[in-house]
Structures are given as C-alpha cells and as structure tokens.
Amino acid sequence: MHVLKMFDLTGQVAVITGAGSGLGFQFAEAMAEAGARVVCADIVAESAEKTAAHVTQMGGEALAVRCDVTREDEVAGLFAAALETFGTVDIAFANAGIGDPQPLLLHEYPTENWEKVVAINMAGVFYTCREALRIMFPKKRGKIINTASMWGLAGPSSVFPIPAYAATKGAVVNLTRELALQYAPHNIQVNAICPGFFRTRISDGAYDDNGFVETVSAFTPMGRVAEAAEIKGTALYLASAASSFTTGLMLVTDGGCMAK
C-alpha cells in the first residue's frame, strides 16, 4: 500500500467524546479531513452541534450527540446513534476529560472534586471503550484511542498539585495497555495519546494567564505551549492503517517534557 493511502479513512466511522472543543474538535477535524464520517459527542449539545456543523461545512458527514460520559446509558445511546446513522463504528476516541477543579495537596482535597474527576476521566473512558469494543469485537477490526496525559506517566507536582488528574490519567495509561493485550489477537488496536501542555478548555482559561504560560513554557524543553491543531497528526496515525502493527502505545506529544 502506498504510504499516503495508509492514512486514508474514507468510508470509516469515528466516534469522538469531548468533541465540542479543544483536542476533541481537532480529532473531529482530522478524521473528517482523512475521509471519515464523524460522530461528535459532547456534554454541551451546542458544542457538539458546532463541531458537526464544521465537519459538514468541510464537505464531510457528521452527527452531533449530546452525551454525559459519566452515565453509561448515555454512552450506550451514543454508540446506538452511531450505528443507526452510519451502520458501524471503526474508530473511537475516548477523549472527554477534565482537570482538577483546584490544584490542591491531597490533605486539602475535597471528596466531591475527586469523585467528579474520577467519574469523567476513568468511568467515562471505561464506558466508551466498552461500547466501542462491543461493536468492534464481532467484526475483528477497530481502533481505540484514549486521551491520557504526560501526567499519567509522571507526577505533576513539580509544576502544580493535581492528584485526581494524575491518578485518573495513570489509570487510563494502564487500562490502555490491558485492553491492547486483551484485543491484540482480535485485530483491534488500543493506544493512548499523552499530551503535554496544549491550549485547550480543560485548563479553564489558564492559558490566558501569562504567569501560567511562562511557567509551563519554561518546564517544556521546546519552550512553548502547543496549539491544539498540533495533535492532529498524532491522532490520524493512531486512527489509520499506518499504525496497524502498533498497540499498547503511549504516544507522548509533550515538547520533550518526559525526556527529562
């Protein structure tokens, strides 16, 4: 196969949670640019609709679905809607996630904040992967891409204390490895993207704070924060035939942070 053909997703269907903004929006755009039909899911219905409208304006096919990934019935409904509209699911991005509501040491950490982060970042990934695999397993083909973090591979307190985010993204890393092993014999590849500092909504305006930008830029060997669109190539590689012999990979896109 010609190398460029490996990245062609024509006729495939990609489901993306957290598609309304940030990295999820970029995943949706990348999938559409490569020819896939895109199911754009977000807890904010208007955001999902805007992303789907953007895909349509690009000349692609898209479906917007409002979905709270902490509710297994809504995640099941998301994949049912994908099947009803497009007939299958070939690619699933378990991308919806949040950061810690406040950066706090653990002895100061409110239980409600911990439970909120765990519900979205862990249970949401579990529900999304499970529903995707229920579709992919019978046909013995599929791609699952989980959004983890470089802070799933190392503790973030050298920059700021975010214990729930660190714990949940570490869980996503090891769940990805486990699923990769479980489904490797069935031609389903399960990988994760581990981003560093990207300009996304997850930081709730932190990148509008010059002090924050200076701090994280100084921590990053490349000396800057990434733009959200810089994730698109990484996403397409993991979603396409280019990664047909790649599974259980934590693809770190962090400007060199984890090389330290």
C-alpha positions, 0 to 999 in steps of 0.5 A: 500500500502506498504510504499516503493511502495508509492514512486514508479513512474514507468510508470509516466511522469515528466516534469522538467524546469531548468533541465540542472543543479543544483536542476533541474538535481537532480529532473531529477535524482530522478524521473528517479531513482523512475521509471519515464520517464523524460522530461528535459527542459532547456534554454541551449539545451546542458544542457538539452541534458546532463541531458537526456543523464544521465537519459538514461545512468541510464537505464531510458527514457528521452527527452531533450527540449530546452525551454525559460520559459519566452515565453509561446509558448515555454512552450506550445511546451514543454508540446506538446513534452511531450505528443507526446513522452510519451502520458501524463504528471503526474508530473511537476516541475516548477523549472527554476529560477534565482537570482538577477543579483546584490544584490542591495537596491531597490533605486539602482535597475535597471528596466531591472534586475527586469523585467528579474527576474520577467519574469523567476521566476513568468511568467515562473512558471505561464506558466508551471503550466498552461500547466501542469494543462491543461493536468492534469485537464481532467484526475483528477490526477497530481502533481505540484511542484514549486521551491520557496525559504526560501526567499519567506517566509522571507526577505533576507536582513539580509544576502544580498539585493535581492528584485526581488528574494524575491518578485518573490519567495513570489509570487510563495509561494502564487500562490502555495497555490491558485492553491492547493485550486483551484485543491484540489477537482480535485485530483491534488496536488500543493506544493512548495519546499523552499530551503535554501542555496544549491550549485547550478548555480543560485548563479553564482559561489558564492559558490566558494567564501569562504567569501560567504560560511562562511557567509551563513554557519554561518546564517544556524543553521546546519552550512553548505551549502547543496549539491544539491543531498540533495533535492532529497528526498524532491522532490520524496515525493512531486512527489509520492503517499506518499504525496497524502493527502498533498497540499498547502505545503511549504516544507522548506529544509533550515538547520533550517534557518526559525526556527529562 
